[in-house]
Amino acid sequence: MPVPDLALLAVIIGVGAGFQRLTGMGFALVATPFLVLTLGPFEGVLVTNLCGIISALLNLTLVHRDVQWRRLARFTPFSLLGIVAGTLVLLVLPTGPLAILVGVLILLAIGVTVLFRSGDVRDSLPVSSGFGAASGFMNVTAGVGGPALAVYAVATGWSHRHFAASAQAHFALISILSLAAKGSLPSMPVAGWVVTILAILVGIGVGERLAGRFAERTLMRLVIVLATAGAVMTIGQALV
């Protein structure tokens, strides 16, 4: 892999990992479009999935005390249903139209959310299970499981500290399952993996230093911006 490509890969991975630590999500939203352009559509998504697992697990070691496991237990298991449903849908619906549909649904969900003040939606099993299934469905079909979790967090008034920590366990699990569903691993050279791991560590380190320096409302707004950007990029990639 040429040095310029390695440098670009390091920047993409590092920025994505930094956002993941700072906001609780954002690795796939930030990194996937650029990884696809750099490595190609199939390889780029595979690298995103695997790096997402590594980044989430490393972040989890830093914030595990703030994870709300009981709340995740009402959310994440339903992601498995979404992954299964999304995998079945992929067999009958072309990827492009499906990605456009997912992107539009994300934008609609965000639009509905901004009409409510944070915490206006009462957290209940139907609400958490619905958003959980949506997260799994979107992750396996379009590679973006974060927006559904972000919309759920804002709508139900989930504190950013607990949301950001809990999201790491959620993303690690659904990324492992999504990668397993594809039945393949990235084929980057050793130099690419060395750069990738170092970039993740540096990105998380920078995010750790910046964590706590921003107001919770500001961070949640940034999460919504990232979710919106992810939806727009998902639609754009599908159209291209």
C-alpha positions as CSV (number, residue, x, y, z in Angstrom):
1,M,0.0,0.0,0.0
2,P,1.6,3.4,-1.0
3,V,2.6,5.8,1.7
4,P,0.0,8.5,0.7
5,D,-2.7,5.8,1.0
6,L,-1.4,4.8,4.4
7,A,-1.4,8.4,5.6
8,L,-4.9,9.0,4.3
9,L,-6.0,5.7,6.0
10,A,-4.5,6.9,9.3
11,V,-6.3,10.2,9.2
12,I,-9.6,8.6,8.4
13,I,-9.4,6.0,11.1
14,G,-8.0,8.4,13.7
15,V,-10.7,11.0,13.2
16,G,-13.4,8.3,13.3
17,A,-12.0,6.8,16.5
18,G,-11.7,10.3,18.1
19,F,-15.4,11.0,17.4
20,Q,-16.3,7.6,18.8
21,R,-14.7,8.3,22.1
22,L,-16.0,11.9,22.3
23,T,-19.6,11.4,21.3
24,G,-20.2,7.7,21.8
25,M,-20.7,7.1,18.1
26,G,-19.5,8.3,14.8
27,F,-16.8,5.9,13.7
28,A,-18.8,4.4,10.9
29,L,-20.5,7.6,10.0
30,V,-17.2,9.5,9.7
31,A,-14.9,6.8,8.3
32,T,-17.1,4.6,6.0
33,P,-17.5,7.0,3.1
34,F,-13.8,7.8,2.9
35,L,-12.8,4.2,3.4
36,V,-15.1,3.1,0.6
37,L,-13.5,5.7,-1.7
38,T,-10.0,4.7,-0.6
39,L,-10.3,0.9,-0.4
40,G,-13.4,0.2,-2.6
41,P,-17.0,-0.5,-1.5
42,F,-16.6,-4.1,-0.3
43,E,-13.2,-3.9,1.4
44,G,-14.0,-0.4,2.8
45,V,-17.1,-1.6,4.6
46,L,-15.3,-4.7,5.9
47,V,-12.5,-2.5,7.4
48,T,-15.1,-0.2,8.9
49,N,-16.8,-3.2,10.6
50,L,-13.6,-4.6,12.0
51,C,-12.2,-1.3,13.1
52,G,-15.6,-0.5,14.7
53,I,-15.3,-3.6,16.8
54,I,-11.8,-2.7,17.9
55,S,-12.6,1.0,18.6
56,A,-15.8,0.1,20.6
57,L,-14.0,-2.5,22.7
58,L,-11.1,-0.2,23.5
59,N,-13.5,2.6,24.4
60,L,-15.5,0.2,26.5
61,T,-12.4,-0.4,28.7
62,L,-12.4,3.3,29.5
63,V,-16.1,3.9,30.1
64,H,-17.4,0.5,31.3
65,R,-18.4,1.9,34.7
66,D,-21.0,4.1,33.0
67,V,-22.6,1.4,30.9
68,Q,-26.3,0.9,31.8
69,W,-26.5,-2.8,31.1
70,R,-30.2,-3.1,32.1
71,R,-31.1,-0.5,29.5
72,L,-29.0,-2.2,26.9
73,A,-30.7,-5.5,27.7
74,R,-34.0,-3.9,26.6
75,F,-32.4,-2.5,23.4
76,T,-29.6,-4.5,22.0
77,P,-31.2,-8.0,21.8
78,F,-33.8,-6.7,19.4
79,S,-30.9,-5.6,17.1
80,L,-30.5,-9.2,16.4
81,L,-34.0,-9.4,14.9
82,G,-33.1,-6.3,12.8
83,I,-29.9,-8.0,11.6
84,V,-31.8,-11.1,10.6
85,A,-34.5,-9.2,8.9
86,G,-32.0,-7.0,7.1
87,T,-30.0,-10.0,5.9
88,L,-33.2,-11.5,4.5
89,V,-34.2,-8.3,2.8
90,L,-30.7,-8.0,1.2
91,L,-31.4,-11.3,-0.6
92,V,-34.5,-9.8,-2.4
93,L,-33.9,-6.1,-2.6
94,P,-30.9,-4.4,-4.4
95,T,-28.5,-2.8,-2.0
96,G,-28.7,0.7,-3.6
97,P,-32.5,1.2,-3.3
98,L,-32.4,-0.3,0.2
99,A,-29.6,2.1,1.3
100,I,-31.7,5.0,0.0
101,L,-34.7,3.8,1.9
102,V,-32.7,3.4,5.1
103,G,-31.2,6.9,4.7
104,V,-34.6,8.4,4.2
105,L,-36.0,6.6,7.3
106,I,-33.1,7.9,9.4
107,L,-33.8,11.5,8.3
108,L,-37.5,11.1,9.0
109,A,-36.7,9.7,12.5
110,I,-34.4,12.6,13.2
111,G,-37.0,15.1,11.9
112,V,-39.6,13.6,14.3
113,T,-37.1,13.7,17.1
114,V,-36.3,17.4,16.8
115,L,-40.0,18.2,17.1
116,F,-39.8,16.8,20.6
117,R,-37.8,18.2,23.5
118,S,-35.2,15.8,24.9
119,G,-37.0,13.4,27.1
120,D,-40.5,13.9,25.7
121,V,-40.8,10.3,24.7
122,R,-41.3,7.9,27.6
123,D,-38.8,5.0,27.5
124,S,-40.7,1.7,27.3
125,L,-40.1,-1.8,26.0
126,P,-41.9,-1.1,22.7
127,V,-39.9,2.1,22.2
128,S,-36.5,0.5,23.0
129,S,-37.2,-2.7,21.1
130,G,-38.3,-0.8,18.0
131,F,-35.2,1.4,17.9
132,G,-33.0,-1.6,18.7
133,A,-34.4,-3.6,15.8
134,A,-34.0,-0.5,13.6
135,S,-30.3,-0.2,14.7
136,G,-29.6,-3.8,13.7
137,F,-31.5,-3.5,10.4
138,M,-29.6,-0.3,9.4
139,N,-26.3,-1.7,10.5
140,V,-26.4,-4.8,8.3
141,T,-28.0,-3.2,5.3
142,A,-26.3,0.2,5.2
143,G,-23.5,0.0,7.7
144,V,-24.9,2.6,10.0
145,G,-26.4,1.3,13.3
146,G,-25.7,4.5,15.2
147,P,-28.4,6.9,14.0
148,A,-31.3,4.8,15.4
149,L,-29.5,4.6,18.8
150,A,-28.8,8.4,18.7
151,V,-32.4,9.2,17.9
152,Y,-33.6,6.9,20.8
153,A,-31.1,8.6,23.2
154,V,-32.2,12.1,22.4
155,A,-36.0,11.3,22.3
156,T,-35.9,9.6,25.7
157,G,-33.6,12.0,27.4
158,W,-30.8,9.4,27.9
159,S,-27.8,11.3,29.6
160,H,-24.9,11.6,27.2
161,R,-22.4,10.0,29.6
162,H,-24.4,6.8,30.0
163,F,-25.4,6.8,26.3
164,A,-21.8,7.2,25.1
165,A,-20.6,4.4,27.3
166,S,-23.5,2.0,26.6
167,A,-23.2,2.6,22.9
168,Q,-19.8,1.0,22.9
169,A,-21.1,-2.4,24.0
170,H,-24.0,-2.1,21.6
171,F,-21.8,-1.3,18.6
172,A,-19.2,-4.0,19.4
173,L,-21.9,-6.7,19.4
174,I,-23.8,-5.6,16.3
175,S,-20.5,-5.1,14.4
176,I,-19.3,-8.6,15.2
177,L,-22.7,-10.0,14.1
178,S,-22.7,-8.0,10.9
179,L,-19.1,-9.0,10.0
180,A,-20.0,-12.6,10.7
181,A,-23.0,-12.3,8.4
182,K,-20.7,-11.2,5.6
183,G,-18.5,-14.2,6.1
184,S,-15.3,-12.4,5.1
185,L,-12.4,-10.5,6.6
186,P,-10.5,-7.5,5.2
187,S,-7.4,-8.3,3.2
188,M,-5.2,-5.3,3.9
189,P,-1.4,-5.7,4.0
190,V,0.4,-5.8,7.4
191,A,1.5,-2.2,7.0
192,G,-2.2,-1.1,6.6
193,W,-3.2,-2.9,9.8
194,V,-0.3,-1.5,11.8
195,V,-1.3,2.0,10.7
196,T,-4.9,1.3,11.4
197,I,-4.3,0.1,15.0
198,L,-2.0,3.0,15.8
199,A,-4.6,5.5,14.3
200,I,-7.3,4.0,16.5
201,L,-5.2,4.3,19.6
202,V,-4.2,7.9,18.8
203,G,-7.8,8.9,18.0
204,I,-9.1,7.4,21.2
205,G,-6.3,9.1,23.2
206,V,-7.2,12.5,21.7
207,G,-10.9,11.9,22.3
208,E,-10.1,10.9,25.9
209,R,-8.3,14.2,26.5
210,L,-11.2,16.2,25.1
211,A,-13.9,14.3,26.9
212,G,-15.6,16.3,29.6
213,R,-14.7,19.6,28.1
214,F,-18.0,20.1,26.3
215,A,-21.6,20.6,27.6
216,E,-23.8,17.5,27.3
217,R,-26.3,19.4,25.1
218,T,-23.5,20.3,22.7
219,L,-22.4,16.7,22.5
220,M,-25.9,15.4,21.8
221,R,-26.4,18.0,19.1
222,L,-23.1,16.8,17.6
223,V,-24.5,13.2,17.7
224,I,-27.6,14.3,15.8
225,V,-25.4,16.1,13.3
226,L,-23.4,13.0,12.8
227,A,-26.5,10.9,12.4
228,T,-27.9,13.3,9.8
229,A,-24.6,13.3,8.0
230,G,-24.6,9.5,8.0
231,A,-28.0,9.4,6.5
232,V,-27.1,11.9,3.8
233,M,-23.9,10.0,2.9
234,T,-25.7,6.7,2.9
235,I,-28.2,8.1,0.3
236,G,-25.4,9.8,-1.7
237,Q,-23.3,6.6,-1.9
238,A,-26.3,4.6,-3.0
239,L,-27.1,7.2,-5.7
240,V,-23.5,7.2,-7.0
